[in-house]
Amino acid sequence: MSGHTVFDFDAFVDAFDAERRARGLNWFAFADELWDQSIALNASRPDDHCLCGGAVSRLRERGAASCQYALFMLRWLGRAPEEFLTGPAREVGDTRLPQAGPDSRLRWNLSELHTALNENRQRESLTWAKLADELGCTPSRLTNLRTARLADMELTMRVTQWLSRPAAAFIHPAQW
């Protein structure tokens, strides 16, 4: 994929930060709102760790977030990750995220993403090394998706773009 499509993390942070400020929320109130999107699920899972306002406020400095963590903000904004792509983005159809109620959280199914990636890689007769070169990463970052719980948004969005599929195809409401 020449001229990589990039998940514009700065634009993503700008979007939720602008909305946070418009709603008059400090970082801790914002983190509470993000967490409370799944209030019923949270009540049934008392060992889960809530979101920390300090950690959320430092995302811009970090310059990245895991794909799972970013879903809290995307859900709150009501926006799809494709809205934050720059570069030669492919048309992938309906990008709307699935609806999640207070009894669930949106989660990437990285194993499904790996399966789709591997099937397409085989169809294209590519080695993992050649595909990694095409996507601008290491082969292990791609093969690790099979068992990973976390991956960064940059990688997951490059993969979905290479597959010409919306991120939403790999995101589901989870109730555990």
Buried (B, 14 or more C-beta within 10 A) or exposed (E): BEEBBBBBBEEBBEBBBEBBEEEEBEBBEBBBBBBBBBEEBBEEEEEEEEBEBEEBBEBEEEEEBBBBBBBBBBBBBEBBBBBBBEEEBBEBEEBEBEEBEEBBBBBBEBBBBBBBBBEBBEEEEBEBEEBBEBBEBEBEBBBBBEEBEEBBBBBBBBBBBBBEBBBBBBBBBBBE
